[in-house]
Amino acid sequence: MGESEPQEVQTPRIPVIVVTATKREQTLQETPVAVSVVSAEEIEAAEIQDLLDLQTLVPSLAVRQGQTSGNTTFFIRGFGNGQNAIGLEPSVGVFIDGVYRSRSAASISDLPNLERVEVLRGPQSTLFGKNASAGVISVTTRKPQFEFGGRVESSIGNYDHRRVDAFVTGPITENLAASLSGNYNRRDGFFDDLGTGADTNQRDRWGVRGDILWEPTLDVSFRLIADYDKIDEVCCGITNLIEGPTGASIRAIGGQFVSEDPFSYDVYYDVAPANEIENAGVSIQGDADLGFAALTSITAYRSNKSSSDFDADITNLSLFSTVAQQSDIETFTQEIRLQSVGTGNFIDWTVGGFYFDEKLAVNNQILNGADYRRYLDAIGNPQVLANLENFITQSTGTRPPTLGGAGQGVADSGNQDNTAWSVFASVDLNLTDRLTATFGISYTEDEKQVSFEAVSTEALSSLNLDQLGYAATLSQLLSGRGINPTNPAQVGSFIQANPQAYAQLQQQALTVARGPNNPFNALRALQPFPAFLGYPNAVEDGRSNDSSTDFTVRLAYDVTDNINVYASYATGFKATSWNLSRQSRPFAGDYTAGNPVFDRFTQRPVFVTPASPIADAGLSSVNLSTGTRFAGPEDAEVYEIGLKAAFDRVSFNLTVFDQTIQNFQTNVFLDNGFVLANAAEQSTMGVEFDFNWNPYQGLILSGGATFLDPVYDSFPNFGNGVDISGQQPQGIAETQFTLAANYGFTIGSLDAFVRADWQHIGDSPFFDDPAQQAIIDAFDYTREQNLINASLGIRTQKGFAVSLWARNLFNDEYLVFASPTVLQAGSFSGAPGQPRTFGLTVRRSF
């Protein structure tokens, strides 16, 4: 007993973790930054498959997948965006081996051979050159080794889960090493599509990665990485949450859907949701020790191609025959960095620059299906559209296309060229052995050139209901005076004899046409795809050019060798994001909406579109409305006070922060799609705590908690005249906890472990729109998550390992998101969380 005690004290129980949060290798406890680190060993033991699962280990991180595989958003401290809009760049930057991934679809593939994942909380724009106003996820993979080794693993599980992962590394020459890895991940879906017969929410992913390390001298190294991965899966299941009044109409024409039972995981589609994503890239990193400083250069090219099609109406009717989305993104990045080296310096410094060049092309299409016209007739009077077609024919002498006809719709396409560059510098002044002051600064310029066009063939959306309402009302008024409106000669005689009386009839008809009593007003909700004003045009140049200077100021003090504290202030920046979708509309400052109204009897206008730059340029069109083309740049700032402590058996970190983003970029669902908007100010005050504790040999307890007070401080222009200032933002929980226990022990010559972890995410609003939230509040749906994950395994001394694992062990039921159902007024749809999954993994390391 007396001999073992000293050894126990001398051997640290908590492993030392190295991070690069400040672009300089330091231990986690030495780094005065709010950062969470997840090691490869933790990821393996917890059976983390991709970045979506990472939130179970990091309490300040939340990951939400939308209606397609690539539609994923990362949130740190409640801040995050980039979902449902290809032009809306994320506020959380994802970097893999120092290479920026500009869209979430380029970073959700299965994780490669990892060394660690760092989650940096708060604005990181000083050292990370693009879109890091809310935080950074930095993934570091293992370098090739000059000693032969590798790993092969295979998993099987429920839903016919099959996964194979292989990695091999070793020397090629004395100073050249390489590694090669590949993965395949296949799983059936947990949704049963009773319409098409397909499984939905499946996994079907594979990838390969090659890595070469060349060290020609002790002071110089080059690392070349090339990778390719593909996703080709049926995803993602959306189901009815609230059945509105249109449900009966759907059933009346033979339609089927599962009503208000999301956790049955049964759906009826007529189109299986399809997703294809291809990611490819190559990067080269060069490092050189120049004696006085270390030079690093990272050059990368990446390609991301994505296409999807899904059933927007979530029924087995063909209301829409296709809802196709395609994007093609090519990205070039270059970072160069020079850092001081050595220890004991009064000044440690970093200077560098970052360049970004990206070309994005997007194509989308949505077409009416074979059942669309029948549905429109079912939700209203079956004769309304037929009568309207007859009325147009009589009024104009020309038969219109079938209103709501199959094959009609809208196709759009756009391009965005984005170039950005930044220069940055950071200085650490080691004022004493224990006190360090840090000053960082960066300057960024970001320029975008955007073009976008949409062609609508949807006949109903092209109708000028103001014009039709005027004509119908005027006909009624004339008939009331005994005049036959179908007899031009009779009407002409009346006008000639009674010009003032006719002028009064015109104004009465115009008031009705442009007011709530227009007999065709109910059809306005069925006009989702009016004529689109493409840009650039004579008024809108399709350009944005933003710049920002950002700062970091920090004071860090080592209270003892085991405890340090810090206080910091930092700012962040994200440039303008453009709405690359058919929901893009001119700003109100460029256009005053108003459909023209023309009197066919006098051949003169009775109402003209109000004057505005777009109208004056002759660019106005029927049903053209105002909205936003883009969301302006974000400016973030954060005040932090932190404490870090590390002892032999326990380490913990505590951070108190106040974080604000001015002009936070968000997307708002209005009518039939998402539009971009800026919340004037969104803030979150919070406390973060995490710990690792080794109470006795073999047992490690770890966990963390995040407490937030999120609020829209100012959001007066939310949409449709609604002010939601003072409201809690949708999807941001006030509490988030993680707790894990890992116990390692031996059974004879075998190493064994048992692990369990719990993730809690508190409830949060489904909608920012108070009216929509009020509707869903009447039901018992929740976003609260309480996930228990568990695993156990054994390992031989020869590198053979077997583990059993389960995720969401107790089958917790929660909703990921909810949204109004397209063209089904009063109905809401959403996505339930993933049910319990479990399996067996076999590994062989050598």
C-alpha positions in Angstrom: 0.0 0.0 0.0 2.8 2.4 1.0 4.6 1.6 -2.3 1.7 2.2 -4.5 0.6 5.6 -3.1 3.6 7.6 -4.5 3.3 6.0 -7.9 -0.4 7.0 -8.0 0.4 10.6 -7.2 3.2 10.8 -9.8 1.0 9.5 -12.7 -1.5 12.0 -14.0 -5.0 10.4 -14.3 -6.3 13.0 -16.7 -4.5 12.9 -20.1 -2.8 16.1 -21.4 -4.7 17.3 -24.5 -3.0 19.5 -27.1 -5.2 21.9 -29.1 -4.6 24.5 -31.8 -7.4 26.9 -31.0 -5.0 29.9 -31.2 -3.3 28.4 -34.3 -0.4 27.5 -32.0 0.0 24.1 -30.2 -0.8 24.4 -26.5 -2.4 22.2 -23.9 -6.1 22.6 -23.4 -5.6 24.0 -20.0 -3.0 26.5 -21.2 -5.3 27.8 -23.9 -7.3 30.8 -22.6 -10.1 30.2 -25.1 -13.5 28.6 -24.6 -12.9 25.3 -26.4 -14.2 21.8 -26.1 -12.0 18.9 -27.3 -13.2 15.4 -28.2 -10.4 12.9 -28.7 -10.4 10.0 -31.2 -10.5 7.6 -28.3 -13.8 9.2 -27.0 -15.3 9.2 -30.4 -14.4 5.5 -30.9 -15.8 4.4 -27.5 -19.0 6.5 -27.9 -19.5 5.1 -31.5 -19.7 8.6 -33.0 -20.3 8.1 -36.7 -20.3 11.7 -38.1 -20.5 15.3 -37.0 -24.2 15.0 -36.4 -23.5 12.7 -33.4 -20.8 15.0 -32.0 -23.3 17.1 -30.0 -23.8 14.2 -27.6 -20.3 15.0 -26.2 -20.2 18.8 -26.5 -22.9 20.6 -24.5 -22.5 24.0 -26.3 -22.9 22.3 -29.7 -26.2 21.5 -31.4 -26.7 19.9 -34.8 -29.9 19.9 -36.7 -30.7 18.0 -40.0 -33.5 19.3 -42.2 -35.5 17.8 -45.0 -32.4 16.7 -47.0 -29.2 15.0 -46.2 -27.1 18.0 -46.8 -29.5 20.5 -45.1 -27.7 20.5 -41.8 -27.0 23.4 -39.4 -24.4 23.7 -36.6 -25.2 25.8 -33.6 -22.8 27.0 -30.9 -24.2 28.8 -27.9 -27.5 29.0 -29.8 -26.0 30.9 -32.8 -26.0 29.2 -36.2 -27.6 29.3 -39.6 -27.2 28.0 -43.1 -30.2 25.8 -43.4 -32.9 25.8 -46.1 -30.9 28.4 -48.2 -27.8 27.5 -50.3 -26.8 31.2 -50.3 -27.0 31.6 -46.5 -23.5 30.8 -45.4 -23.1 29.3 -42.0 -22.0 31.3 -39.0 -20.1 28.3 -37.6 -17.0 27.6 -39.6 -16.0 24.0 -40.2 -12.3 23.3 -40.8 -10.8 19.9 -41.5 -7.0 19.8 -41.3 -7.0 23.6 -41.6 -9.2 23.6 -44.7 -12.4 25.6 -44.6 -15.6 23.7 -45.7 -18.0 26.4 -46.9 -21.2 24.5 -46.7 -22.5 21.9 -44.2 -23.1 19.4 -47.0 -19.3 19.4 -47.5 -18.6 18.4 -43.9 -21.2 15.8 -42.8 -19.6 12.7 -44.2 -18.3 9.9 -42.0 -15.3 11.1 -39.9 -11.9 10.1 -41.2 -9.0 8.8 -39.1 -9.2 11.3 -36.3 -6.8 12.7 -33.8 -9.3 15.2 -32.2 -12.2 17.5 -32.8 -12.1 21.0 -31.3 -15.2 23.1 -30.8 -14.3 26.8 -30.4 -17.1 28.8 -28.8 -17.7 32.4 -29.6 -16.5 34.7 -32.5 -13.2 33.4 -34.0 -12.8 35.9 -36.9 -9.5 37.2 -35.8 -7.6 34.0 -36.7 -10.1 32.1 -38.9 -10.6 33.9 -42.1 -14.2 33.1 -43.2 -17.6 32.9 -41.5 -16.6 32.2 -37.9 -18.9 34.8 -36.2 -20.5 32.2 -33.9 -17.7 29.7 -33.5 -15.5 27.0 -35.2 -15.5 23.3 -35.5 -11.9 22.2 -36.2 -11.2 18.6 -37.1 -7.7 17.2 -37.0 -6.8 13.9 -38.6 -3.8 11.7 -37.8 -0.7 12.2 -40.0 0.9 9.3 -41.8 3.3 7.4 -39.6 6.9 6.2 -40.3 5.9 2.9 -38.7 3.7 0.4 -40.4 0.2 0.1 -38.8 -3.5 0.3 -39.4 -6.9 -0.7 -38.5 -9.9 -2.5 -39.9 -13.3 -2.4 -38.4 -16.8 -3.6 -39.3 -20.2 -3.0 -37.7 -23.6 -4.5 -38.0 -26.8 -3.3 -36.4 -30.5 -2.9 -36.5 -32.1 -1.5 -39.6 -29.7 -3.8 -41.5 -26.8 -1.5 -40.5 -23.5 -2.4 -42.2 -20.3 -0.3 -41.8 -16.7 -1.0 -42.9 -13.8 1.3 -42.1 -10.2 0.6 -43.0 -7.0 2.5 -42.5 -3.3 1.7 -43.2 -0.2 3.7 -42.8 3.5 3.2 -43.1 6.8 4.4 -44.6 7.5 4.5 -48.3 11.1 5.8 -48.0 13.2 7.1 -45.2 11.5 10.5 -45.3 8.2 9.7 -47.0 5.2 8.1 -45.3 1.7 7.6 -46.5 -1.8 6.5 -45.3 -4.8 5.3 -47.1 -8.3 5.0 -45.7 -11.8 4.1 -46.8 -15.2 3.7 -45.4 -18.6 2.4 -46.3 -21.8 3.0 -44.3 -25.1 1.5 -45.2 -28.3 1.4 -43.1 -32.0 1.0 -44.0 -34.3 3.8 -43.2 -36.4 3.9 -40.0 -39.4 5.5 -41.8 -41.7 3.2 -43.7 -43.0 4.9 -46.9 -46.4 3.1 -47.4 -46.8 5.0 -50.7 -43.7 4.2 -52.6 -42.5 1.2 -50.5 -39.1 2.8 -49.9 -37.3 3.0 -46.6 -36.6 6.7 -45.7 -33.9 8.2 -43.5 -31.4 5.5 -44.6 -27.6 5.8 -44.7 -25.7 5.1 -47.8 -22.3 6.7 -47.8 -18.7 5.8 -48.8 -15.4 7.6 -49.1 -11.7 7.2 -49.7 -8.8 9.3 -48.5 -5.1 9.3 -49.3 -2.5 11.2 -47.2 1.2 11.6 -48.0 3.8 13.1 -45.6 7.2 14.1 -46.9 9.9 15.3 -44.5 12.9 16.1 -46.7 14.8 17.6 -43.7 14.2 17.9 -40.0 12.9 21.5 -40.5 10.7 21.1 -43.5 7.6 18.9 -44.1 4.8 18.7 -46.7 1.5 17.0 -46.3 -0.7 16.2 -49.3 -4.3 15.0 -48.7 -6.8 13.9 -51.4 -10.3 12.7 -50.6 -13.5 11.7 -52.2 -16.8 10.7 -50.6 -20.3 10.2 -51.9 -23.8 10.2 -50.3 -26.6 8.5 -52.2 -29.5 7.9 -49.8 -33.3 8.2 -49.4 -33.7 11.0 -46.9 -35.3 12.7 -45.0 -38.6 11.7 -43.6 -41.1 14.5 -42.9 -44.5 13.7 -41.4 -47.8 15.4 -40.5 -47.8 17.0 -37.1 -51.1 18.9 -37.2 -53.9 18.2 -39.7 -55.5 21.4 -40.9 -58.8 21.8 -42.8 -57.3 20.6 -46.1 -56.8 17.1 -44.7 -60.4 16.2 -45.6 -60.0 17.5 -49.1 -56.9 15.3 -49.6 -58.8 12.2 -48.5 -61.8 13.2 -50.6 -59.8 12.8 -53.8 -58.2 9.5 -52.7 -55.1 10.9 -50.9 -53.5 9.2 -47.9 -51.2 10.5 -45.2 -50.5 9.6 -41.6 -52.2 12.2 -39.5 -50.7 13.6 -36.3 -48.7 10.4 -35.4 -45.0 11.3 -36.1 -43.5 8.6 -34.0 -45.2 5.8 -35.9 -42.5 6.6 -38.5 -45.0 5.8 -41.2 -45.5 8.1 -44.2 -47.3 8.1 -47.6 -45.3 9.6 -50.4 -45.6 9.5 -54.2 -41.9 10.4 -54.6 -39.2 8.9 -52.5 -36.9 11.7 -51.2 -33.5 11.3 -53.0 -30.2 12.8 -52.1 -26.9 12.7 -53.9 -23.8 14.5 -52.6 -20.3 14.3 -53.9 -17.4 15.8 -52.1 -13.8 15.8 -53.4 -10.8 17.8 -52.6 -7.0 18.1 -52.5 -4.9 20.1 -50.1 -1.2 20.5 -49.5 0.3 21.9 -46.2 3.9 23.0 -46.0 5.7 23.6 -42.8 9.2 25.1 -42.4 11.2 26.0 -39.3 13.0 29.1 -40.3 14.8 29.4 -37.0 13.3 32.7 -35.8 9.8 31.6 -36.8 7.7 28.7 -38.2 6.1 29.1 -41.7 2.9 27.3 -42.6 1.1 27.3 -45.9 -2.2 25.4 -46.6 -3.4 25.4 -50.2 -6.7 23.6 -51.0 -9.3 23.0 -53.7 -12.6 21.5 -53.0 -15.7 20.5 -55.0 -19.2 19.9 -53.6 -22.0 18.7 -55.9 -25.5 18.1 -54.5 -28.9 17.2 -55.8 -32.1 16.3 -54.1 -35.8 15.6 -54.8 -38.5 15.3 -52.1 -42.2 15.1 -51.7 -43.2 18.6 -50.5 -46.9 17.8 -49.8 -46.0 14.6 -47.8 -49.0 12.7 -49.2 -49.3 9.9 -51.8 -51.0 12.4 -54.2 -49.0 13.9 -57.0 -49.6 17.5 -56.0 -46.0 18.3 -57.1 -44.4 15.9 -59.6 -40.9 17.1 -58.7 -39.2 19.4 -56.2 -35.6 19.2 -57.5 -32.6 21.1 -56.1 -29.1 21.0 -57.5 -25.9 22.9 -56.6 -22.3 22.8 -57.7 -19.7 24.5 -55.6 -15.9 24.8 -56.4 -13.7 26.4 -53.7 -10.1 27.4 -53.6 -8.5 28.5 -50.4 -5.0 29.6 -49.4 -3.7 30.3 -45.9 -0.2 31.4 -45.1 1.0 31.9 -41.5 4.2 32.9 -39.8 4.7 32.2 -36.1 7.4 32.9 -33.6 9.0 29.8 -32.0 10.7 29.0 -28.8 9.8 29.3 -25.2 10.4 32.0 -22.5 9.9 34.9 -25.0 8.6 38.2 -23.9 6.6 38.3 -27.2 5.0 35.4 -29.0 3.5 36.5 -32.3 1.5 35.2 -35.3 0.9 36.9 -38.6 -0.8 35.6 -41.7 -3.3 35.9 -44.5 -6.2 34.0 -46.0 -7.6 33.9 -49.5 -10.9 32.4 -50.6 -12.4 32.0 -54.1 -15.6 30.2 -54.7 -17.9 29.6 -57.6 -21.4 28.4 -56.9 -24.1 27.3 -59.4 -27.6 26.4 -58.4 -30.6 25.0 -60.3 -34.0 24.2 -58.9 -37.4 23.1 -60.3 -40.8 22.5 -58.9 -43.7 21.3 -61.1 -47.4 20.7 -60.6 -48.3 17.1 -60.4 -51.2 15.2 -62.0 -53.4 15.6 -58.9 -52.8 19.3 -58.3 -55.8 20.7 -60.1 -58.1 18.1 -58.5 -56.7 19.3 -55.1 -57.4 22.9 -55.9 -61.0 22.1 -56.8 -61.4 20.0 -53.6 -60.3 22.7 -51.2 -62.7 25.3 -52.8 -65.7 25.3 -54.9 -65.0 22.8 -57.7 -66.4 25.3 -60.2 -64.3 28.3 -59.1 -61.4 27.6 -61.4 -63.6 26.4 -64.3 -65.7 29.5 -64.0 -62.7 31.7 -63.8 -61.3 30.1 -67.0 -64.6 30.7 -68.7 -64.7 34.3 -67.4 -61.2 35.0 -68.7 -62.2 33.5 -72.1 -65.2 35.7 -72.3 -63.4 38.8 -71.2 -60.3 38.4 -73.4 -61.5 36.2 -76.2 -58.6 33.8 -75.4 -58.8 30.5 -73.5 -56.1 30.5 -70.8 -53.9 27.5 -70.0 -55.5 25.1 -67.5 -55.2 26.7 -64.1 -53.2 24.3 -61.8 -52.4 22.1 -64.8 -49.9 19.3 -64.5 -46.4 20.1 -65.6 -46.7 23.8 -64.9 -44.3 25.3 -62.4 -41.1 27.2 -62.0 -37.4 26.6 -62.9 -34.7 28.8 -61.6 -30.9 29.0 -61.8 -28.3 31.2 -60.4 -24.6 31.8 -60.0 -22.4 33.3 -57.3 -18.8 34.3 -57.5 -17.3 35.0 -54.1 -13.8 36.2 -53.4 -12.6 37.1 -49.9 -9.3 37.8 -48.3 -8.1 38.6 -44.8 -4.8 39.5 -43.0 -4.4 38.8 -39.3 -1.9 39.3 -36.5 -1.8 38.2 -32.9 0.7 39.1 -30.2 1.1 37.5 -26.8 2.9 39.7 -24.3 4.3 37.6 -21.5 4.3 40.4 -19.0 5.4 38.0 -16.1 5.9 34.3 -15.7 2.1 34.1 -14.9 0.5 37.1 -16.7 -0.1 37.2 -20.5 -1.8 39.9 -22.5 -3.0 39.0 -26.0 -3.9 41.4 -28.8 -5.3 40.2 -32.1 -6.5 42.0 -35.2 -7.7 41.0 -38.6 -9.0 42.8 -41.7 -11.4 41.1 -44.1 -12.9 42.0 -47.4 -15.6 39.8 -49.0 -17.1 40.5 -52.5 -19.9 38.6 -54.2 -21.2 38.8 -57.7 -24.6 37.1 -58.1 -27.0 36.5 -60.9 -30.3 34.7 -60.7 -33.2 34.0 -63.0 -36.5 32.1 -62.6 -39.0 31.2 -65.3 -42.6 30.4 -64.2 -45.1 28.6 -66.4 -47.6 28.3 -63.6 -50.8 29.8 -65.1 -52.7 30.5 -61.9 -49.7 32.4 -60.4 -49.6 34.6 -63.5 -53.2 35.9 -63.1 -53.7 39.5 -62.2 -56.5 39.0 -59.7 -56.8 42.7 -59.2 -57.6 43.0 -62.9 -60.0 40.1 -62.8 -61.7 41.4 -59.6 -62.1 44.8 -61.2 -63.6 43.3 -64.4 -66.0 41.1 -62.5 -67.1 43.8 -60.1 -67.6 46.3 -62.9 -69.7 43.8 -64.9 -71.9 43.4 -61.8 -72.3 47.1 -61.4 -73.1 47.6 -65.0 -75.6 44.8 -64.9 -77.2 46.4 -61.9 -77.9 49.5 -64.1 -79.5 47.3 -66.8 -76.4 47.3 -69.1 -75.2 44.1 -70.7 -71.4 44.0 -70.0 -70.9 41.6 -72.8 -72.2 44.1 -75.3 -69.4 46.7 -76.0 -71.7 48.9 -78.0 -74.2 49.2 -75.2 -71.5 49.9 -72.6 -69.9 52.4 -74.9 -73.2 54.3 -75.2 -73.5 54.4 -71.5 -70.0 55.8 -71.0 -70.5 58.5 -73.6 -73.8 59.5 -72.1 -72.8 59.3 -68.4 -69.0 59.8 -68.1 -69.1 60.9 -64.4 -71.3 58.0 -63.4 -69.0 55.6 -65.2 -66.0 57.1 -63.5 -67.7 56.4 -60.2 -68.4 52.8 -61.2 -64.7 52.5 -62.1 -63.6 53.7 -58.7 -66.1 51.4 -56.9 -64.8 48.4 -58.9 -61.2 49.4 -58.2 -61.8 49.7 -54.5 -63.3 46.2 -54.5 -60.5 44.7 -56.6 -57.7 46.0 -54.4 -59.5 45.3 -51.1 -60.7 42.4 -49.0 -63.9 42.0 -51.0 -62.3 41.0 -54.3 -64.2 37.8 -55.2 -60.9 36.1 -56.2 -58.9 36.9 -53.0 -59.0 33.2 -51.9 -56.9 32.4 -54.9 -54.0 34.6 -53.9 -52.7 31.8 -51.5 -52.6 29.6 -54.6 -50.2 31.8 -56.5 -46.8 30.6 -55.2 -44.8 31.1 -58.4 -45.5 34.5 -60.0 -43.2 36.1 -62.6 -39.7 36.6 -61.3 -37.5 39.7 -61.7 -34.1 38.4 -62.4 -30.9 40.2 -61.5 -28.6 41.9 -62.1 -30.9 44.4 -63.9 -31.0 48.1 -64.5 -31.7 48.8 -60.8 -30.1 45.9 -58.9 -26.4 45.1 -59.7 -26.3 41.8 -57.9 -23.1 42.8 -56.0 -22.1 43.1 -52.4 -18.7 44.2 -51.1 -18.2 44.0 -47.3 -15.2 44.7 -45.1 -14.5 44.5 -41.4 -11.8 44.9 -38.9 -12.0 42.6 -35.9 -10.2 42.4 -32.6 -9.4 40.1 -29.8 -8.1 41.4 -26.4 -7.4 39.0 -23.7 -5.7 38.9 -20.3 -4.7 35.5 -18.9 -3.3 34.8 -15.4 -1.9 31.6 -14.0 -3.1 31.7 -10.4 -1.1 28.6 -9.6 0.5 25.9 -11.7 -2.9 24.2 -11.9 -5.4 27.1 -12.1 -5.5 29.9 -14.6 -8.1 32.6 -15.3 -8.7 34.8 -18.2 -10.9 37.7 -19.4 -11.4 38.5 -23.1 -13.3 40.6 -25.6 -13.6 39.6 -29.2 -15.5 40.6 -32.3 -16.5 38.6 -35.3 -17.9 39.1 -38.8 -19.8 37.4 -41.6 -20.4 38.9 -45.0 -23.6 39.4 -46.9 -25.6 36.2 -47.8 -27.7 36.2 -50.9 -31.0 34.5 -51.3 -30.4 32.2 -54.2 -34.0 31.0 -54.5 -37.2 31.8 -56.2 -38.4 33.5 -53.0 -35.9 36.3 -53.6 -37.7 39.6 -54.0 -36.7 43.3 -54.6 -36.3 45.4 -51.5 -39.1 47.8 -50.7 -36.8 50.7 -51.4 -36.4 49.6 -55.0 -40.0 48.7 -55.7 -43.5 49.6 -54.6 -45.8 46.7 -55.3 -49.1 47.1 -57.0 -50.7 45.3 -60.0 -51.9 47.5 -62.8 -55.6 47.6 -63.6 -56.9 48.3 -67.1 -60.4 49.2 -68.3 -61.1 47.3 -71.5 -64.0 49.5 -72.4 -62.2 52.8 -72.3 -58.8 51.2 -73.2 -57.2 53.3 -70.4 -55.6 52.3 -67.1 -57.5 53.0 -63.9 -54.6 52.1 -61.7 -50.9 52.0 -62.6 -48.0 50.4 -60.6 -46.7 53.2 -58.3 -43.5 54.9 -59.3 -40.3 53.3 -58.0 -36.8 52.7 -59.4 -37.9 49.2 -60.8 -41.2 50.4 -62.1 -39.6 53.5 -63.7 -37.1 51.2 -65.4 -40.0 49.2 -66.9 -39.1 46.1 -64.9 -42.4 45.6 -63.0 -44.5 42.6 -63.6 -47.8 41.1 -62.5 -47.8 39.9 -58.8 -44.2 41.1 -58.3 -43.9 41.7 -54.5 -41.2 43.0 -52.3 -39.0 41.2 -49.8 -35.2 40.7 -49.6 -32.5 39.9 -52.0 -29.9 39.3 -49.3 -29.2 39.5 -45.6 -26.6 42.1 -44.7 -23.4 41.3 -42.9 -23.3 40.1 -39.3 -21.2 41.7 -36.6 -20.6 39.7 -33.4 -19.0 40.5 -30.1 -18.4 38.6 -26.9 -17.3 39.3 -23.4 -15.9 36.3 -21.6 -14.5 35.4 -18.2 -13.1 31.9 -17.8 -11.4 29.7 -15.3 -9.4 26.6 -16.1 -8.1 24.1 -13.6 -6.2 20.8 -14.1 -5.0 18.4 -11.4 -3.9 14.8 -11.5 -7.4 13.4 -11.0 -9.7 16.2 -12.1 -9.8 19.1 -14.6 -12.6 21.5 -15.2 -13.4 24.7 -17.1 -15.9 27.5 -16.3 -16.9 30.2 -18.7 -19.3 33.1 -18.2 -20.1 35.1 -21.4 -22.3 37.7 -23.0 -22.4 37.3 -26.7 -24.3 39.5 -29.2 -24.7 39.4 -33.0 -25.9 42.6 -34.7 -27.9 41.9 -37.9 -27.9 38.2 -37.3 -28.7 36.4 -40.6 -31.7 34.2 -40.5 -34.3 32.7 -42.8 -38.0 33.1 -42.3 -40.7 30.9 -43.7 -43.4 33.0 -45.3 -46.2 31.7 -47.4 -44.5 29.2 -49.7 -40.8 29.4 -49.0 -37.9 30.8 -47.0 -36.7 34.4 -47.3 -33.6 35.9 -45.7 -33.8 38.5 -43.0 -31.6 40.3 -40.5 -32.5 40.3 -36.8 -31.3 43.7 -35.7 -29.8 42.2 -32.6 -29.7 38.7 -31.1 -27.9 38.1 -27.8 -27.2 35.2 -25.4 -25.8 35.5 -21.9 -24.7 32.2 -20.5 -22.6 30.0 -18.4 -20.6 26.9 -19.6 -19.0 24.3 -17.4 -17.2 21.0 -18.3 -15.1 18.6 -16.4 -13.1 15.3 -16.4 -12.7 13.4 -13.2 -10.8 10.2 -12.5 -12.0 9.3 -9.0 -10.2 6.0 -9.0 -8.2 3.8 -11.4 -10.0 3.0 -14.6 -13.1 5.2 -14.1 -13.4 8.6 -15.9 -16.4 10.7 -15.4 -16.9 13.6 -17.8 -19.6 16.1 -18.7 -20.7 19.6 -19.2 -23.5 22.0 -18.9 -24.6 25.1 -20.8 -27.1 27.6 -19.5 -28.3 30.2 -22.0 -30.6 33.2 -21.9 -31.2 33.7 -25.7 -33.3 36.6 -26.9 -34.0 38.7 -30.0 -33.2 42.1 -28.5 -34.5 43.7 -31.6 -36.3 42.1 -34.6 -39.0 44.6 -35.7 -39.0 43.5 -39.4 -39.6 39.8 -38.9 -42.1 39.6 -41.7 -45.7 40.5 -42.5 -45.5 43.4 -40.1 -44.7 41.3 -37.1 -42.2 42.6 -34.4 -40.7 39.7 -32.3 -38.3 41.8 -30.3 -37.9 40.4 -26.8 -38.8 36.8 -27.9 -36.7 33.6 -27.4 -35.4 32.5 -30.8 -36.8 29.3 -32.2 -34.7 26.2 -31.8 -32.4 27.6 -29.1 -32.7 25.7 -25.8 -31.9 27.4 -22.5 -30.3 24.3 -21.0 -28.0 21.6 -22.5 -26.2 18.9 -20.5 -23.9 16.0 -21.1 -22.7 13.4 -18.7 -20.6 10.4 -19.4 -19.0 7.6 -17.4 -16.3 5.3 -18.8 -14.9 2.5 -16.8 -11.9 0.5 -18.1 -10.8 -2.7 -16.4 -9.1 -6.0 -17.2 -10.5 -9.5 -17.5 -7.5 -11.8 -17.4 -5.3 -10.6 -20.4 -8.2 -8.6 -21.9 -8.7 -4.9 -21.6 -12.4 -4.1 -21.3 -14.6 -1.0 -20.9 -18.2 0.0 -20.1 -19.4 3.4 -21.1 -22.7 5.3 -20.9 -23.5 8.9 -21.7 -26.6 11.1 -21.3 -27.4 14.2 -23.4 -30.1 16.6 -22.5 -31.3 19.5 -24.7 -34.1 21.5 -23.2 -37.3 22.4 -25.0 -37.4 25.5 -27.3 -39.9 27.2 -29.6 -40.6 25.6 -33.0 -41.3 29.0 -34.6 -40.3 32.6 -34.4 -43.7 33.5 -35.8 -46.0 33.9 -32.7 -49.1 32.9 -34.6 -47.5 29.6 -35.8 -46.1 28.9 -32.3 -49.5 29.4 -30.8 -51.0 26.8 -33.0 -48.4 24.1 -32.2 -48.5 25.0 -28.5 -52.0 23.4 -28.4 -50.3 20.0 -29.0 -47.8 18.1 -26.8 -44.9 18.1 -29.2 -41.5 18.9 -27.7 -38.0 19.5 -28.8 -36.6 18.4 -25.5 -34.0 15.5 -25.9 -32.9 13.1 -23.3 -30.7 10.6 -25.0 -28.9 7.7 -23.3 -26.1 6.1 -25.3 -24.2 3.1 -24.1 -21.3 0.8 -25.2 -19.1 -2.0 -23.8 -16.2 -3.8 -25.3 -13.1 -5.9 -24.9 -9.7 -5.7 -26.5 -6.9 -8.2 -26.8 -3.2 -7.4 -26.5 -2.9 -8.3 -30.2 -5.2 -5.5 -31.2 -8.5 -7.4 -31.7 -11.5 -5.6 -30.2 -15.3 -6.2 -30.0 -17.9 -3.8 -28.7 -21.6 -3.6 -28.4 -23.3 -0.2 -28.6 -26.7 1.5 -28.5 -27.7 5.1 -29.3 -30.9 6.5 -27.9 -31.1 3.4 -25.8 -34.5 4.2 -24.2 -36.1 5.4 -27.5 -36.6 9.1 -26.4 -39.2 10.8 -28.6 -38.7 14.4 -29.7 -39.1 16.6 -32.8 -36.1 18.0 -34.7 -38.1 20.8 -36.3 -41.6 21.8 -37.5 -42.8 23.9 -40.4 -46.1 24.9 -42.2 -47.0 22.3 -44.8 -46.8 23.7 -48.3 -50.2 24.7 -49.8 -52.1 23.1 -47.0 -53.3 26.0 -44.9 -53.5 25.1 -41.2 -51.4 21.9 -41.5 -47.9 21.6 -40.0 -45.3 19.0 -40.8 -42.0 18.1 -39.1 -39.3 15.5 -38.4 -39.1 13.2 -35.4 -35.7 12.4 -34.0 -33.9 9.1 -34.7 -35.2 6.1 -32.8 -33.0 3.6 -30.9 -30.2 2.1 -32.9 -27.8 -0.6 -31.7 -25.1 -2.9 -33.1 -21.9 -4.8 -32.8 -18.5 -3.5 -34.0 -15.4 -5.7 -34.5 -11.9 -4.0 -34.8 -8.5 -5.2 -35.6 -5.5 -2.9 -35.1 -2.0 -3.7 -36.3 
